Amino acid sequence: MFDDALVHPPEMRARARALRARGHNIRSVARSLSLPYTTVWHWCVDRPEPAVFGSAVRCFRCRPEQEAPPDPAAYAYLLGLYLGDGHLVTTDRVPVLRIYCADAWPGLIDACDEAMRAVLANKVQRIQKQGCVAVQSTASHWPCLLPQHGPGKKHRRPIVLTDWQREILSAHPGHFLRGLFHSDGCRFSNRVVTRGKEYVYPRYMFSNRSMDIMGLCQWALDLLGIAWRMNLPWSLSVARRKAVAALDQHVGPKS
């Protein structure tokens, strides 16, 4: 007999059962998830299971009564890290989220670990690579929380926020920027010489080949009223004194 469980991921079944538990009928659940009526009936009536199970218990997108993240600031930060230096593997038996952090920044490695645990992970591994650490977590429901995943490199495919993600980031743009700058950005001392005199001032740079991700960085900076300019098509600079001071309140140097 054909088994729907072999075709649809467990997070889809969990979402269907969660909607059913809220009082939606089979037809409306099937329509909202673009699934056949018989598939939803099979999951929710023929073989009913608890509305949430496994990592669905912790997935804020699949819980029957909670659709906001338990720690929205941590989610905004983690999303920024993922868009910069993250990769979600969905071809394995269970999805694996990996974010690569340079050995030079042990504080960043700890912060990434903590964000994963705050958002979904029960367990986080640190795999040593050459010059960096792959901070990774295995959970069926990472694809629910990171819908920007897909085949190929990020700059070669569209990166568009969902409505619920945009709502979270609009409320926590500073944490999102912290994730972006901690992955694909930096804060450094810029030195210039004018009329024989050297001046040193702090400056932020963010570099990403995805125009969509660059646009999200610009959008978050605009929400905070922080001035920026493009010095290259893939490189953004925050250099004005007031703008750097404002960004320091949200990002600061890596540690």
GIPEQUI-V611328 format. One record per residue. N is the residue number from 1. PHI is phi in degrees with one decimal (NA if undefined). NEAR is the number of other ideal C-beta (glycine too) atoms within 10 Angstrom. D_CENTER is the distance of its C-alpha to the mean C-alpha in whole Angstrom. Layout:
# GIPEQUI-V611328
n=N phi=PHI near=NEAR d_center=D_CENTER
n=N phi=PHI near=NEAR d_center=D_CENTER
This chain:
# GIPEQUI-V611328
n=1 phi=NA near=2 d_center=38
n=2 phi=-62.5 near=6 d_center=35
n=3 phi=-112.5 near=8 d_center=32
n=4 phi=-61.4 near=16 d_center=29
n=5 phi=-63.0 near=11 d_center=27
n=6 phi=-80.3 near=6 d_center=27
n=7 phi=-103.7 near=9 d_center=26
n=8 phi=-97.0 near=15 d_center=23
n=9 phi=-67.8 near=16 d_center=20
n=10 phi=-62.2 near=16 d_center=20
n=11 phi=-66.2 near=22 d_center=17
n=12 phi=-69.5 near=18 d_center=19
n=13 phi=-63.3 near=25 d_center=22
n=14 phi=-64.2 near=28 d_center=21
n=15 phi=-66.4 near=24 d_center=20
n=16 phi=-62.4 near=26 d_center=23
n=17 phi=-68.3 near=23 d_center=25
n=18 phi=-65.5 near=23 d_center=23
n=19 phi=-63.8 near=22 d_center=24
n=20 phi=-62.6 near=21 d_center=28
n=21 phi=-66.9 near=15 d_center=28
n=22 phi=-80.8 near=11 d_center=27
n=23 phi=110.2 near=8 d_center=30
n=24 phi=-70.5 near=17 d_center=29
n=25 phi=-80.4 near=12 d_center=32
n=26 phi=-59.2 near=20 d_center=31
n=27 phi=-64.9 near=11 d_center=32
n=28 phi=-69.1 near=13 d_center=29
n=29 phi=-63.8 near=23 d_center=27
n=30 phi=-61.2 near=20 d_center=27
n=31 phi=-67.2 near=13 d_center=27
n=32 phi=-68.0 near=13 d_center=24
n=33 phi=-103.3 near=16 d_center=22
n=34 phi=55.7 near=6 d_center=25
n=35 phi=-118.9 near=19 d_center=26
n=36 phi=-65.7 near=11 d_center=30
n=37 phi=-56.6 near=12 d_center=32
n=38 phi=-65.5 near=12 d_center=33
n=39 phi=-65.5 near=19 d_center=30
n=40 phi=-66.0 near=26 d_center=29
n=41 phi=-61.2 near=17 d_center=33
n=42 phi=-60.5 near=19 d_center=33
n=43 phi=-70.3 near=23 d_center=29
n=44 phi=-96.1 near=22 d_center=30
n=45 phi=-119.2 near=10 d_center=34
n=46 phi=-67.6 near=8 d_center=36
n=47 phi=-130.5 near=11 d_center=33
n=48 phi=-65.8 near=11 d_center=32
n=49 phi=-133.7 near=11 d_center=29
n=50 phi=-55.9 near=13 d_center=27
n=51 phi=-61.9 near=22 d_center=25
n=52 phi=-134.3 near=19 d_center=22
n=53 phi=-156.3 near=14 d_center=22
n=54 phi=54.6 near=17 d_center=21
n=55 phi=-70.9 near=23 d_center=17
n=56 phi=-63.5 near=24 d_center=17
n=57 phi=-61.5 near=14 d_center=19
n=58 phi=-98.4 near=18 d_center=16
n=59 phi=-78.9 near=25 d_center=14
n=60 phi=-70.9 near=20 d_center=14
n=61 phi=-86.1 near=21 d_center=14
n=62 phi=-113.9 near=29 d_center=17
n=63 phi=-71.0 near=19 d_center=19
n=64 phi=-61.9 near=17 d_center=22
n=65 phi=-122.1 near=8 d_center=22
n=66 phi=-141.5 near=12 d_center=19
n=67 phi=-113.6 near=11 d_center=16
n=68 phi=-104.5 near=14 d_center=14
n=69 phi=-65.0 near=21 d_center=12
n=70 phi=-62.8 near=13 d_center=15
n=71 phi=-135.2 near=18 d_center=13
n=72 phi=-62.7 near=18 d_center=11
n=73 phi=-64.7 near=17 d_center=11
n=74 phi=-65.2 near=21 d_center=9
n=75 phi=-63.9 near=26 d_center=7
n=76 phi=-60.1 near=26 d_center=7
n=77 phi=-64.9 near=26 d_center=7
n=78 phi=-63.6 near=29 d_center=5
n=79 phi=-62.0 near=26 d_center=2
n=80 phi=-61.9 near=31 d_center=5
n=81 phi=-61.9 near=26 d_center=6
n=82 phi=-62.8 near=26 d_center=5
n=83 phi=-64.8 near=23 d_center=6
n=84 phi=-84.5 near=23 d_center=9
n=85 phi=-122.3 near=22 d_center=10
n=86 phi=-106.5 near=23 d_center=8
n=87 phi=-150.7 near=15 d_center=10
n=88 phi=-111.2 near=18 d_center=10
n=89 phi=-91.8 near=14 d_center=14
n=90 phi=-113.7 near=15 d_center=15
n=91 phi=-86.2 near=7 d_center=19
n=92 phi=-76.5 near=8 d_center=20
n=93 phi=-59.1 near=7 d_center=21
n=94 phi=-126.5 near=15 d_center=18
n=95 phi=-57.3 near=22 d_center=14
n=96 phi=-126.6 near=18 d_center=13
n=97 phi=-95.7 near=27 d_center=10
n=98 phi=-124.3 near=18 d_center=11
n=99 phi=-126.9 near=27 d_center=10
n=100 phi=-95.4 near=20 d_center=13
n=101 phi=-123.4 near=25 d_center=15
n=102 phi=-64.9 near=14 d_center=18
n=103 phi=-58.3 near=12 d_center=21
n=104 phi=-67.9 near=11 d_center=22
n=105 phi=-123.5 near=17 d_center=20
n=106 phi=-62.2 near=13 d_center=20
n=107 phi=-65.1 near=12 d_center=19
n=108 phi=-66.4 near=20 d_center=15
n=109 phi=-60.9 near=20 d_center=16
n=110 phi=-64.8 near=14 d_center=17
n=111 phi=-64.7 near=22 d_center=14
n=112 phi=-64.4 near=29 d_center=11
n=113 phi=-57.3 near=20 d_center=13
n=114 phi=-64.4 near=16 d_center=14
n=115 phi=-65.8 near=27 d_center=10
n=116 phi=-59.9 near=25 d_center=10
n=117 phi=-67.0 near=16 d_center=13
n=118 phi=-68.1 near=17 d_center=13
n=119 phi=-89.2 near=26 d_center=10
n=120 phi=-154.4 near=26 d_center=12
n=121 phi=-68.1 near=22 d_center=13
n=122 phi=-87.7 near=13 d_center=17
n=123 phi=-137.5 near=10 d_center=18
n=124 phi=-126.2 near=16 d_center=16
n=125 phi=-105.8 near=15 d_center=18
n=126 phi=-121.8 near=13 d_center=18
n=127 phi=-105.3 near=11 d_center=20
n=128 phi=-73.2 near=9 d_center=22
n=129 phi=-117.4 near=11 d_center=22
n=130 phi=-73.2 near=5 d_center=24
n=131 phi=81.9 near=9 d_center=23
n=132 phi=-154.7 near=17 d_center=20
n=133 phi=-119.6 near=21 d_center=18
n=134 phi=-90.0 near=17 d_center=16
n=135 phi=-85.7 near=26 d_center=14
n=136 phi=-138.5 near=22 d_center=13
n=137 phi=-140.7 near=22 d_center=13
n=138 phi=-105.3 near=19 d_center=15
n=139 phi=-162.6 near=24 d_center=14
n=140 phi=-62.5 near=20 d_center=15
n=141 phi=-101.7 near=25 d_center=13
n=142 phi=-58.4 near=25 d_center=9
n=143 phi=-60.5 near=18 d_center=10
n=144 phi=-64.0 near=21 d_center=11
n=145 phi=-93.8 near=24 d_center=7
n=146 phi=-128.1 near=21 d_center=6
n=147 phi=-67.8 near=14 d_center=9
n=148 phi=-79.2 near=20 d_center=8
n=149 phi=-69.3 near=18 d_center=9
n=150 phi=175.0 near=13 d_center=13
n=151 phi=-71.4 near=8 d_center=16
n=152 phi=83.8 near=7 d_center=17
n=153 phi=-76.8 near=10 d_center=15
n=154 phi=-63.0 near=20 d_center=13
n=155 phi=-76.1 near=14 d_center=16
n=156 phi=-107.8 near=10 d_center=18
n=157 phi=-142.6 near=14 d_center=16
n=158 phi=-65.2 near=10 d_center=15
n=159 phi=-120.7 near=17 d_center=11
n=160 phi=-128.6 near=12 d_center=12
n=161 phi=-73.6 near=17 d_center=10
n=162 phi=-77.9 near=11 d_center=12
n=163 phi=-61.0 near=6 d_center=14
n=164 phi=-70.6 near=14 d_center=12
n=165 phi=-69.7 near=19 d_center=9
n=166 phi=-61.9 near=13 d_center=12
n=167 phi=-64.5 near=13 d_center=14
n=168 phi=-65.3 near=21 d_center=11
n=169 phi=-69.4 near=23 d_center=10
n=170 phi=-63.0 near=14 d_center=14
n=171 phi=-86.1 near=14 d_center=15
n=172 phi=-136.8 near=24 d_center=13
n=173 phi=-66.1 near=22 d_center=13
n=174 phi=-64.7 near=20 d_center=14
n=175 phi=-69.0 near=25 d_center=11
n=176 phi=-63.1 near=29 d_center=9
n=177 phi=-63.3 near=28 d_center=12
n=178 phi=-59.6 near=23 d_center=12
n=179 phi=-64.4 near=29 d_center=9
n=180 phi=-62.9 near=28 d_center=10
n=181 phi=-72.7 near=25 d_center=13
n=182 phi=-73.1 near=27 d_center=13
n=183 phi=-98.5 near=23 d_center=12
n=184 phi=-112.0 near=24 d_center=14
n=185 phi=-136.0 near=24 d_center=16
n=186 phi=-161.6 near=13 d_center=19
n=187 phi=-120.8 near=18 d_center=22
n=188 phi=-146.4 near=10 d_center=25
n=189 phi=-92.4 near=8 d_center=29
n=190 phi=-92.3 near=14 d_center=30
n=191 phi=-114.3 near=10 d_center=34
n=192 phi=-131.3 near=9 d_center=36
n=193 phi=-116.5 near=8 d_center=40
n=194 phi=-125.6 near=7 d_center=42
n=195 phi=54.4 near=4 d_center=46
n=196 phi=82.2 near=5 d_center=46
n=197 phi=-111.3 near=7 d_center=44
n=198 phi=-90.7 near=8 d_center=40
n=199 phi=-120.6 near=9 d_center=37
n=200 phi=-123.4 near=9 d_center=34
n=201 phi=-146.2 near=12 d_center=31
n=202 phi=-74.0 near=16 d_center=28
n=203 phi=-153.1 near=17 d_center=25
n=204 phi=-107.1 near=24 d_center=21
n=205 phi=-131.3 near=18 d_center=20
n=206 phi=-131.5 near=24 d_center=17
n=207 phi=-129.1 near=16 d_center=17
n=208 phi=-159.3 near=23 d_center=15
n=209 phi=-78.2 near=14 d_center=17
n=210 phi=-82.6 near=20 d_center=15
n=211 phi=-67.3 near=13 d_center=17
n=212 phi=-68.7 near=16 d_center=14
n=213 phi=-66.5 near=21 d_center=12
n=214 phi=-60.8 near=22 d_center=15
n=215 phi=-63.0 near=13 d_center=15
n=216 phi=-67.2 near=26 d_center=12
n=217 phi=-63.4 near=26 d_center=13
n=218 phi=-61.0 near=15 d_center=17
n=219 phi=-60.5 near=15 d_center=16
n=220 phi=-66.9 near=24 d_center=14
n=221 phi=-63.5 near=24 d_center=17
n=222 phi=-63.7 near=12 d_center=20
n=223 phi=-60.3 near=16 d_center=19
n=224 phi=-93.4 near=14 d_center=20
n=225 phi=69.0 near=9 d_center=23
n=226 phi=-99.1 near=24 d_center=22
n=227 phi=-70.9 near=15 d_center=24
n=228 phi=-146.6 near=18 d_center=23
n=229 phi=-149.7 near=11 d_center=24
n=230 phi=-93.3 near=11 d_center=24
n=231 phi=-96.2 near=12 d_center=26
n=232 phi=-145.9 near=9 d_center=25
n=233 phi=-57.7 near=8 d_center=23
n=234 phi=-115.4 near=16 d_center=20
n=235 phi=-134.6 near=16 d_center=21
n=236 phi=-114.1 near=22 d_center=20
n=237 phi=-124.1 near=18 d_center=23
n=238 phi=-119.2 near=25 d_center=23
n=239 phi=-127.8 near=16 d_center=26
n=240 phi=-64.8 near=15 d_center=28
n=241 phi=-56.5 near=9 d_center=29
n=242 phi=-66.2 near=10 d_center=28
n=243 phi=-68.4 near=20 d_center=25
n=244 phi=-63.4 near=19 d_center=24
n=245 phi=-61.9 near=11 d_center=26
n=246 phi=-67.5 near=18 d_center=23
n=247 phi=-70.2 near=24 d_center=20
n=248 phi=-58.6 near=14 d_center=21
n=249 phi=-66.9 near=10 d_center=21
n=250 phi=-110.8 near=18 d_center=17
n=251 phi=-113.0 near=24 d_center=17
n=252 phi=74.9 near=12 d_center=20
n=253 phi=-69.6 near=14 d_center=21
n=254 phi=-68.0 near=18 d_center=19
n=255 phi=-134.8 near=11 d_center=21
